[in-house]
């Protein structure tokens, strides 16, 4: 599931439109932190529409929010 080796898997990207070198709005940062958290990734699985990130990728992206 986490290896994404199935040939028809597809990535979903989130783009944020903000001025360069400006912090993210607090509510947006909180939402992204939730989505990348263990609970958020479990909710992604429960929804059944998307595949979760592998734990290393989720941690890597969460570090970028700091």
C-alpha positions as CSV (number, residue, x, y, z in Angstrom):
1,X,0.0,0.0,0.0
2,X,2.7,2.5,0.9
3,X,5.2,1.6,-1.8
4,X,3.0,3.1,-4.6
5,X,4.2,0.6,-7.1
6,X,0.9,0.0,-8.7
7,X,1.1,1.5,-12.2
8,X,-2.2,3.4,-12.0
9,X,-1.5,5.2,-8.7
10,X,-1.7,8.9,-8.9
11,X,-0.4,11.7,-6.7
12,X,-2.4,14.5,-5.3
13,X,-0.6,17.8,-4.8
14,X,-1.7,20.8,-2.6
15,X,-0.5,24.2,-3.8
16,X,-0.7,27.2,-1.6
17,X,-0.8,30.7,-3.0
18,X,1.0,33.0,-0.6
19,X,3.5,35.8,-0.9
20,X,7.1,34.6,-0.9
21,X,8.8,34.4,2.5
22,X,5.5,35.0,4.3
23,X,4.2,32.5,6.9
24,X,1.2,30.4,6.2
25,X,-2.0,31.5,7.8
26,X,-2.4,29.8,11.1
27,X,-5.6,27.9,10.1
28,X,-4.1,26.6,6.9
29,X,-0.9,25.5,8.7
30,X,-3.1,23.7,11.3
31,X,-5.1,22.0,8.6
32,X,-2.0,20.8,6.7
33,X,-0.4,19.6,10.0
34,X,-3.6,17.6,10.7
35,X,-3.6,16.0,7.2
36,X,0.0,15.0,7.6
37,X,-0.5,13.7,11.2
38,X,-1.1,10.0,12.0
39,X,-4.7,10.7,12.7
40,X,-5.1,12.7,9.5
41,X,-3.6,9.9,7.4
42,X,-5.8,7.4,9.1
43,X,-8.8,9.5,8.1
44,X,-7.5,9.6,4.5
45,X,-7.6,5.8,4.6
46,X,-11.0,5.7,6.2
47,X,-12.4,8.0,3.5
48,X,-11.4,5.4,0.9
49,X,-10.9,8.0,-1.9
50,X,-7.1,8.5,-1.6
51,X,-4.0,6.5,-0.5
52,X,-2.1,7.8,2.5
53,X,1.5,9.0,2.3
54,X,4.1,6.7,3.6
55,X,5.2,7.7,7.1
56,X,8.6,9.0,6.0
57,X,7.0,11.3,3.3
58,X,4.4,12.5,5.8
59,X,7.1,13.4,8.3
60,X,9.2,15.1,5.6
61,X,6.3,17.3,4.5
62,X,5.3,18.1,8.1
63,X,8.9,19.3,8.8
64,X,8.4,21.9,6.0
65,X,5.5,23.5,8.0
66,X,7.8,24.4,10.9
